[in-house]
Amino acid sequence: MLNSKLIFIIAFIAVLAGLYGVADKLLTNPEPEVLVSTDDSALNTLTLWQLKAAMKEGSRLSFADLKRVQLNKDDALTIGVKADVELQIDPRTVLNSPVKAGQYLLPELLSNPGDPGYLNLITRDGMTLYPLSVATRNLIENYIIPGDHINILAVSSPLYNLANDNGNSNDFEGLQASLLMTKVRVISVGDSDTKNQGSSINPSMKSTNKDEIRIVIEVSPQDLARLTLAQRTMHLQIFHSSDDADGSSADVSDIIKNYTGIVELRGDSQNNVGGIF
């Protein structure tokens, strides 16, 4: 009996000693070593964009004009860049300052529609901007967009003011259609420069007449007087420019062969011929 108790005590002590050894080994075992890569070049560089060639103020810009560059953070800090440069560029983006070949491009050097001064940047030297109201009757939606060149067609009459007539004149006498201007550059159409962004066009320039649309065109200052008179007296429509536009004109007799320009009224009879536009 005594021997069994002694054996039990010895075995219990042995178990405790084993548990203590395991616990001591676990508690004193050092933390596993974490290997840190020494190749941290990607973490120490920033993404910038460099101009491939010199460009003038007002030039349109695309990513094809740029070269992506990975620059060391310390070098980037010397030019004031603390993070990756992200550029918002679309087909209407222009430079608001001249840039040199190899220059790093920063967002503040770009202007987009709606930014202050954007319209001035896209207006060529010696030209001026003019807001023109034109009929929408023969316009195809989104067919004419900023940057296109157009011809301006004027329908006029020596007897009537057709400016607000929308081409629905019932009196054909002296009615004539002719090209007023050709190859005129379009700057904006309707609110194309104000949608979803800060307006760079006076809100009063938006036409309130559902039959008209207000466009902004680029013209020579010498054309302003002629355009102003035309807009106040004629019915105006616009079309895409073509290389063979010759400035020809037409009157009613060219399309109505038996038209003489004289209408004879007898008794209560009336000329009920409708408009041609």
GICORFEN-V973476 format. One record per backbone hydrogen bond with DSSP energy under -1.0 kcal/mol. NH is the residue of the N-H (numbers start at 0). CO is the residue of the C=O. Records with the same first field share a line. If there is no record, write none. Layout:
BEGIN
NH = CO / CO
END
This chain:
BEGIN
4 = 0
5 = 1
6 = 2
7 = 3
8 = 4
9 = 5
10 = 6
11 = 7
12 = 8
13 = 9
14 = 10
15 = 11
16 = 12
17 = 13
18 = 14
19 = 15
20 = 16
21 = 17
22 = 18
23 = 19
24 = 20
25 = 21
26 = 22
27 = 23
39 = 37
45 = 70
47 = 68
49 = 66
50 = 102
51 = 64
54 = 98
57 = 94
58 = 55
60 = 92
64 = 61
65 = 62
66 = 49
68 = 47
70 = 45
72 = 43
75 = 71
76 = 72
78 = 75
79 = 76
80 = 75
84 = 46
92 = 89
93 = 110
94 = 58
95 = 108
98 = 54
101 = 50
102 = 99
104 = 48
108 = 105
109 = 106
110 = 93
114 = 111
117 = 114
120 = 116
121 = 117
126 = 123
127 = 218
129 = 216
131 = 214
133 = 212
134 = 235
135 = 210
138 = 135
142 = 139
146 = 185
147 = 144
149 = 183
150 = 238
151 = 180
152 = 236
153 = 177
154 = 234
155 = 175
161 = 232
164 = 161
167 = 164
174 = 171
175 = 155
176 = 249
177 = 153
179 = 151
180 = 151
183 = 149
185 = 147
186 = 215
187 = 215
189 = 213
191 = 188
193 = 190
194 = 190
196 = 193
204 = 201
205 = 202
211 = 208
212 = 133
214 = 131
215 = 187
216 = 129
217 = 184
218 = 127
222 = 219
223 = 220
226 = 222
227 = 223
228 = 224
229 = 225
230 = 226
231 = 227
232 = 228
233 = 229
234 = 154
236 = 152
238 = 150
240 = 148
244 = 241
249 = 176
251 = 174
253 = 250
254 = 251
255 = 251
258 = 255
268 = 265
END
